[in-house]
Amino acid sequence: MTGTPLKNHRPLLPLVLVLCAAFTATADDDWQSRSLPLFDEHSLAGWEGNAYWFRIENDESGTAAVVAGRLDQKIPHNEFLCTTQNYDNFELRYEVKLVGKGQNAGVQFRSKRVKGTTEVSGYQADAGQVGDRPVWGALYDESRRRKMLAEGNADEVRQWVKQDDWNQLRVVCRDRHIQIFLNGEKSIDYTETDDSIPGYGVIGLQIHSGPPTEAWYRNIRVQQFQVTK
């Protein structure tokens, strides 16, 4: 059977690209409209912590970021910049980039300060390396059970992570259910089985003790929601 040649099919590709760009813009606009910034890009209002280890700088694109740590000296203890408000059920999105030798940081959530120390106790969405193992998007229990609660597949995480660049993390908490996404890929799907673990607390930006390192955090936004049972 002889078919009719397809004419004028080349313009379809630009049309697809336009539609994809429009969809992406709509998704981004939707998140912007239903979430609130935790960082106003001008000050550390709404946060508390040791100002020596946390400051505001513009990144290569001119976007303001919270910079944790320093590149000119070792970091003697874990340091945290924490929200002054508690959060329970929420979706948190942010971007993080690690610079320097340490390659170890993360974001606390449903956490609390440990009195008399620089530590914070609670869940952490990890960022960085432990030896040769990538722990980007892993779930760690900081200063409480002191162990990894869940980790993504190491080979997959290596493919998802952008070395020496910005990585987007998304944390979703609904009652005992916690999910973490790394650059759009789900790395953790965890359900807490210990009823004694609090389901609320502060959000905190961490820089880990160790070699000179900086963790840059930007575009930090949160949406709180009610859970319907």
C-alpha positions as CSV (number, residue, x, y, z in Angstrom):
1,M,0.0,0.0,0.0
2,T,1.3,3.4,-0.9
3,G,1.1,6.0,1.8
4,T,0.8,9.8,1.4
5,P,4.1,11.5,2.4
6,L,3.9,13.5,5.6
7,K,4.4,17.1,4.8
8,N,5.0,19.9,7.2
9,H,5.9,17.6,10.0
10,R,9.1,19.4,11.1
11,P,7.3,22.2,13.0
12,L,6.0,19.6,15.5
13,L,9.2,19.5,17.4
14,P,9.2,23.3,18.3
15,L,5.5,22.9,19.2
16,V,6.3,20.0,21.6
17,L,9.2,22.1,23.1
18,V,6.8,25.0,23.6
19,L,4.2,22.8,25.3
20,C,6.8,21.2,27.6
21,A,8.2,24.6,28.6
22,A,4.6,25.9,29.3
23,F,3.9,22.8,31.5
24,T,7.2,23.3,33.4
25,A,6.4,27.0,34.0
26,T,2.9,26.1,35.1
27,A,4.2,23.5,37.6
28,D,6.8,26.0,39.0
29,D,4.2,28.8,39.2
30,D,1.9,26.4,41.1
31,W,4.5,25.6,43.7
32,Q,5.4,29.3,44.1
33,S,1.7,30.2,44.7
34,R,1.0,27.5,47.3
35,S,4.3,27.7,49.2
36,L,6.0,30.3,51.4
37,P,9.6,31.3,51.5
38,L,11.6,30.4,54.6
39,F,14.5,32.6,53.5
40,D,13.7,36.2,52.5
41,E,17.1,36.5,50.6
42,H,18.0,39.6,52.6
43,S,18.3,38.5,56.2
44,L,18.2,35.5,58.5
45,A,14.9,36.7,60.0
46,G,12.9,33.7,61.3
47,W,16.1,31.7,61.9
48,E,18.4,31.3,64.9
49,G,22.0,30.0,65.1
50,N,25.7,30.9,65.3
51,A,26.1,33.8,62.9
52,Y,29.9,33.1,62.7
53,W,29.1,29.9,60.7
54,F,26.1,31.2,58.7
55,R,26.0,34.1,56.3
56,I,24.2,35.3,53.1
57,E,26.0,35.5,49.8
58,N,24.9,35.7,46.1
59,D,25.6,32.6,44.0
60,E,27.0,32.6,40.4
61,S,23.5,33.6,39.1
62,G,23.1,36.4,41.5
63,T,20.5,34.5,43.7
64,A,20.9,35.0,47.4
65,A,21.8,31.8,49.4
66,V,22.5,30.9,53.0
67,V,26.2,29.8,53.2
68,A,27.0,27.4,56.1
69,G,30.6,26.8,57.1
70,R,33.9,28.3,55.9
71,L,36.7,27.4,53.5
72,D,39.5,28.9,55.5
73,Q,39.3,26.8,58.6
74,K,38.2,23.5,60.0
75,I,34.7,23.3,61.5
76,P,35.0,22.2,65.1
77,H,31.4,21.0,65.7
78,N,28.2,20.4,63.8
79,E,26.5,23.7,63.4
80,F,22.8,24.4,62.6
81,L,20.7,27.4,61.6
82,C,17.2,26.6,62.7
83,T,13.7,28.1,62.2
84,T,12.1,29.7,65.1
85,Q,8.8,28.0,64.2
86,N,7.9,24.3,64.4
87,Y,6.4,22.4,61.5
88,D,4.6,19.1,61.4
89,N,2.9,18.1,58.1
90,F,4.5,19.9,55.2
91,E,6.3,19.8,51.9
92,L,9.8,21.4,51.9
93,R,11.8,22.2,48.8
94,Y,15.3,23.7,48.6
95,E,18.5,23.5,46.6
96,V,21.9,22.7,48.1
97,K,25.5,22.8,46.8
98,L,28.6,21.6,48.6
99,V,32.0,23.3,48.2
100,G,35.3,22.2,49.8
101,K,36.7,19.0,51.3
102,G,34.1,18.0,53.8
103,Q,31.1,17.0,51.5
104,N,28.8,16.5,54.5
105,A,25.7,18.5,55.3
106,G,21.9,18.2,55.4
107,V,18.6,19.7,56.4
108,Q,17.0,18.9,59.7
109,F,13.2,18.6,60.1
110,R,10.9,17.7,62.9
111,S,13.9,18.4,65.1
112,K,14.9,20.3,68.3
113,R,17.9,21.8,69.8
114,V,19.9,19.7,72.3
115,K,20.4,21.9,75.4
116,G,23.9,22.9,76.3
117,T,25.4,21.7,72.9
118,T,25.5,22.9,69.3
119,E,23.6,19.7,68.3
120,V,20.1,19.3,66.9
121,S,18.1,16.1,67.5
122,G,15.8,14.7,64.8
123,Y,15.4,13.7,61.2
124,Q,17.9,14.9,58.6
125,A,17.7,14.8,54.8
126,D,21.3,14.1,54.1
127,A,23.6,15.6,51.5
128,G,27.1,14.5,50.6
129,Q,29.3,11.5,51.0
130,V,30.2,9.0,53.7
131,G,33.5,7.6,52.4
132,D,32.9,6.5,48.8
133,R,29.1,6.1,49.5
134,P,26.8,8.9,48.3
135,V,24.2,9.8,51.0
136,W,22.4,12.5,49.0
137,G,18.7,12.2,49.8
138,A,19.2,9.7,52.6
139,L,17.3,9.9,55.9
140,Y,19.5,10.1,59.0
141,D,18.4,10.3,62.7
142,E,20.7,13.1,64.1
143,S,21.8,13.0,67.8
144,R,18.9,10.7,68.6
145,R,19.2,7.1,67.3
146,R,22.3,8.2,65.4
147,K,21.8,6.0,62.4
148,M,20.7,5.9,58.9
149,L,17.0,5.2,58.8
150,A,16.8,4.7,55.1
151,E,19.1,5.2,52.0
152,G,18.6,5.2,48.3
153,N,20.3,2.8,46.0
154,A,23.9,4.0,45.8
155,D,24.2,3.4,42.0
156,E,21.0,5.3,41.3
157,V,21.9,8.1,43.6
158,R,25.3,8.5,41.8
159,Q,23.4,9.0,38.6
160,W,20.9,11.5,40.1
161,V,23.3,13.7,41.9
162,K,24.9,16.7,40.2
163,Q,28.5,16.8,41.5
164,D,29.8,20.3,42.3
165,D,26.5,21.8,41.3
166,W,23.0,22.6,42.7
167,N,20.8,19.7,43.8
168,Q,17.1,20.0,44.5
169,L,15.8,18.2,47.6
170,R,12.1,17.8,48.3
171,V,10.9,16.5,51.7
172,V,7.2,15.5,52.2
173,C,5.9,14.7,55.7
174,R,2.4,13.4,56.3
175,D,2.0,12.1,59.8
176,R,4.4,9.1,60.1
177,H,5.1,8.9,56.4
178,I,8.2,10.6,55.1
179,Q,9.3,10.9,51.5
180,I,12.5,12.5,50.1
181,F,13.1,13.3,46.4
182,L,16.5,14.1,44.9
183,N,16.4,16.1,41.7
184,G,12.9,14.7,41.0
185,E,13.7,11.1,41.8
186,K,12.3,9.4,44.9
187,S,15.2,8.3,47.1
188,I,13.3,7.6,50.4
189,D,9.8,6.3,51.3
190,Y,9.8,5.7,55.0
191,T,7.2,5.2,57.7
192,E,8.1,5.8,61.3
193,T,7.1,2.9,63.6
194,D,8.2,4.3,66.9
195,D,5.3,6.2,68.4
196,S,7.6,8.0,70.8
197,I,9.2,10.0,68.0
198,P,7.7,13.5,67.7
199,G,5.9,14.4,64.5
200,Y,6.8,18.1,64.6
201,G,9.8,20.3,65.2
202,V,12.1,22.9,63.6
203,I,13.7,22.9,60.2
204,G,17.5,23.4,60.3
205,L,20.4,23.9,57.9
206,Q,23.5,21.9,58.8
207,I,27.2,22.1,58.2
208,H,29.0,19.1,59.5
209,S,32.2,19.2,61.6
210,G,35.4,18.4,59.8
211,P,37.6,19.9,57.0
212,P,36.9,23.3,55.6
213,T,33.6,23.1,53.8
214,E,30.7,25.3,52.7
215,A,27.1,24.2,52.2
216,W,25.1,26.7,50.1
217,Y,21.3,26.6,50.5
218,R,18.9,28.6,48.3
219,N,15.2,28.7,47.2
220,I,14.0,27.3,50.5
221,R,10.2,27.2,50.5
222,V,7.6,25.3,52.5
223,Q,3.9,24.4,52.2
224,Q,2.1,23.3,55.4
225,F,-1.0,21.2,55.1
226,Q,-3.6,19.3,57.1
227,V,-3.6,15.5,56.9
228,T,-7.1,14.0,56.2
229,K,-7.4,10.6,57.9
